[in-house]
Amino acid sequence: MKISLEFIGVVLNNALEKKRNVEVDEGITMLDFLQNAMSAYEGLVDILSGDPPRPTSNFIILVNGREISVLSGLETKLKSGDEIAIIPVSHGG
């Protein structure tokens, strides 16, 4: 299935692309998706930290315009067509 991934602010500088479509497995969780993305994009290495992994306070992660904490957090299951945005807390205008 395909989802859309958008990088904003300093994350965009590291990823070299503002938005891209990504092919992922059906039913993938946000945690698995972010771990895969961190392997693919060097600039994303500090989105998750700790054991168990959790988002750092430096980023806001949205799925279809909603922050993941109001969904199921890192256990949010992604669906075909979902739009994910990764926004640094200090991202400018």
C-alpha positions in Angstrom: 0.0 0.0 0.0 1.1 3.6 -0.5 1.3 6.4 2.0 2.5 10.0 1.7 5.4 11.2 3.8 6.1 14.9 4.2 9.2 16.4 5.7 9.0 20.0 7.1 11.7 22.4 8.4 15.1 21.0 9.3 13.9 17.5 8.6 13.4 18.5 5.0 17.0 19.8 4.8 18.2 16.3 5.8 15.8 14.3 3.7 16.4 16.3 0.4 12.8 15.8 -0.6 9.7 17.6 0.7 7.2 14.9 0.0 7.3 11.4 -1.3 5.0 8.4 -1.7 6.2 5.4 0.2 5.3 1.7 -0.3 4.7 -0.1 3.0 3.2 -3.3 4.2 -0.6 -3.4 4.9 -1.3 -2.7 8.6 2.2 -1.4 9.5 2.3 0.5 12.7 3.7 4.1 13.1 6.6 2.7 15.2 7.6 0.2 12.4 7.2 2.9 9.8 9.4 5.4 11.7 12.0 2.8 12.3 12.1 2.0 8.6 12.2 5.7 7.7 15.0 6.4 10.1 17.1 3.7 8.3 16.3 5.3 4.9 16.8 9.0 5.9 19.9 9.9 7.9 18.3 13.1 9.1 15.6 11.2 11.0 17.8 9.5 13.5 16.6 11.4 16.5 12.8 11.1 15.9 12.6 8.1 18.3 14.6 7.5 21.4 14.7 5.2 24.4 13.7 1.6 25.1 10.9 1.1 24.4 11.2 3.6 21.5 9.1 6.8 21.8 9.0 10.0 19.9 11.4 12.6 21.2 10.0 16.0 22.3 11.7 17.6 19.3 9.1 16.4 16.7 5.4 16.4 16.1 4.2 13.5 14.0 0.9 13.9 12.2 -1.3 11.3 10.4 -3.9 12.9 8.2 -3.4 16.2 10.1 -3.9 14.6 13.6 -1.1 14.3 16.1 -0.4 10.6 16.8 -0.9 11.1 20.6 -4.7 11.6 19.9 -4.7 8.4 17.8 -3.0 5.3 19.1 0.5 6.8 19.4 3.2 4.6 17.9 0.7 1.7 17.7 -1.4 3.7 15.2 -2.0 1.4 12.2 -1.4 3.1 8.9 -3.8 2.7 6.0 -3.4 3.2 2.2 -3.5 6.8 1.3 -2.6 8.1 4.8 -0.5 11.3 4.9 2.2 11.5 7.5 4.0 14.7 8.3 7.1 15.0 10.4 7.5 18.5 11.9 10.3 19.7 14.1 9.0 21.6 17.1 11.0 24.6 16.0 10.2 24.8 12.3 9.8 28.4 11.4 7.2 30.0 9.2 
